[in-house]
């Protein structure tokens, strides 16, 4: 198991493990041409911008257009841009964070509202409990079964997995589960 101590390590681990996530690109410095290449390759209405240069930065925006991204990051260093799940409004089933340990104990915080963010699901969850993998409550959460199957398939035990499940394939691997972040030590 890879130990992860920050968001940048999480992003790199997701890529290394070839997990399905929204198209994302990490930038060390502002480069208008590289931004344009990303936007040409992933032409969507909305994007998310995150600062990786400063801990607890306020430089984090959801649902910004290409034009807003250019303005927003022109003075930034070490930032990431990814395609927003808001581009798939009406298809998101559940979102949240789940930890399945090797001993099959489960901890989760989940929300089954379209366009809910992981942060919203953790702060104001619709479902939040600890149990074992055989608990029948897990079967009552729409879309969670495909997330659990994904965790088993990808051997993501002992990682806190921040996810969204969809009723259509999305993301770089064209699957119904998106992994936003993996956490172990932070």
TAKA-V396000 format. One record per pair of residues at least 24 apart in sequence whose C-alpha atoms are under 10 Angstrom apart, sorted by the first residue. I is the first residue (numbers start at 1). J is the second residue. Records with the same first field share a line. If there is no record, write none. Layout:
I=J, J
//
This chain:
1=155, 156, 157, 158, 159, 184
2=159, 182, 183, 184
3=159, 182, 183, 184, 185, 186
4=159, 182, 183, 184, 185, 186
5=182, 183, 184, 185, 186
6=52, 55, 181, 182, 183, 184, 185, 186
7=50, 52, 55, 180, 181, 182, 183, 186
8=51, 52, 53, 78, 79, 80, 181
9=181, 182, 183
10=180, 181, 182, 183, 184
11=80, 179, 180, 181, 182
12=181, 182
13=181, 182
14=179, 180, 181, 182
17=154, 155, 156
18=154, 172, 173
19=150, 154, 171, 172, 173, 175, 177, 178, 179, 180
20=150, 163, 170, 171, 172, 173, 174, 175, 176, 177, 178, 179, 180
21=82, 83, 85, 163, 164, 170, 171, 172, 173, 174, 175, 177, 178, 179, 180, 181
22=47, 81, 82, 83, 84, 85, 170, 171, 172, 173, 174, 178, 179, 180
23=47, 81, 82, 83, 84, 170, 171, 172, 173
24=48, 49, 80, 81, 82, 83, 84, 171, 172
25=49, 79, 80, 81, 82, 83
26=50, 51, 52, 78, 79, 80, 81, 82
27=51, 52, 76, 77, 78, 79, 80, 81
28=52, 53, 76, 77, 78, 79, 80
29=73, 74, 75, 76, 77, 78, 79
30=70, 73, 74, 75, 76, 77, 78, 79
31=70, 73, 74, 77
32=70, 73, 74
35=66, 69, 70, 73, 81
36=66, 70
38=81, 82, 83
39=66, 81, 82, 83
42=82, 83
43=83
44=83, 84, 86, 87
45=83, 84, 86, 87
46=82, 83, 84, 85, 86, 87, 88
47=81, 82, 83, 84, 85, 86, 87
48=80, 81, 82, 83, 84, 85, 86
49=73, 79, 80, 81, 82, 83, 84
50=78, 79, 80, 81, 82
51=76, 77, 78, 79, 80, 81
52=76, 77, 78, 79, 80
53=77, 78, 79, 80
54=78, 79
62=86, 117
63=87
83=171
84=171
85=114, 115, 116, 117, 164, 166, 170, 171, 178
86=114, 115, 116, 117
87=115
88=114, 115, 166, 167, 168, 170
89=114, 115, 166
90=114, 115, 166, 167
91=115, 165, 166, 167, 168, 169, 170, 176
92=116, 143, 164, 165, 166, 167, 168, 176, 177
93=141, 142, 143, 144, 164, 165, 166, 167, 168, 176, 177
94=118, 121, 126, 141, 142, 143, 144, 147, 163, 164, 165, 166, 167, 177
95=119, 120, 121, 122, 125, 143, 144, 147, 162, 163, 164, 165, 166, 177, 178, 179
96=120, 121, 122, 123, 125, 126, 127, 128, 144, 161, 162, 163, 164, 165, 180
97=121, 122, 125, 128, 159, 160, 161, 162, 163, 164, 179, 180, 181, 182, 183
98=128, 129, 130, 144, 147, 148, 151, 157, 158, 159, 160, 161, 162, 163, 182
99=130, 148, 151, 156, 157, 158, 159, 160, 161, 162, 182, 183, 184
100=130, 131, 132, 133, 148, 151, 152, 155, 156, 157, 158, 159, 160, 161
101=132, 133, 156, 157, 158, 159, 160
102=155, 156, 157, 158, 159
103=132, 133, 157, 158
104=131, 132, 133, 134, 157, 158
105=130, 131, 132, 133, 134, 135, 158
106=130, 131, 132, 133, 134, 135, 138, 157, 158
107=131, 132, 133, 160
108=138, 160, 161, 162
109=162
110=141, 144, 162, 163, 164
111=141, 142, 164
112=141, 142, 143, 144, 164, 165
114=164, 166
115=164
116=164
117=162, 163, 164
118=162, 163, 164, 180, 181
119=162
121=162
122=162
142=166
143=167, 176, 177
144=177
146=176, 177
147=176, 177, 178, 179
148=177
149=177
150=175, 176, 177, 178, 179
151=177, 179
156=182
158=182, 183, 184
159=183, 184, 185
160=184, 185
//
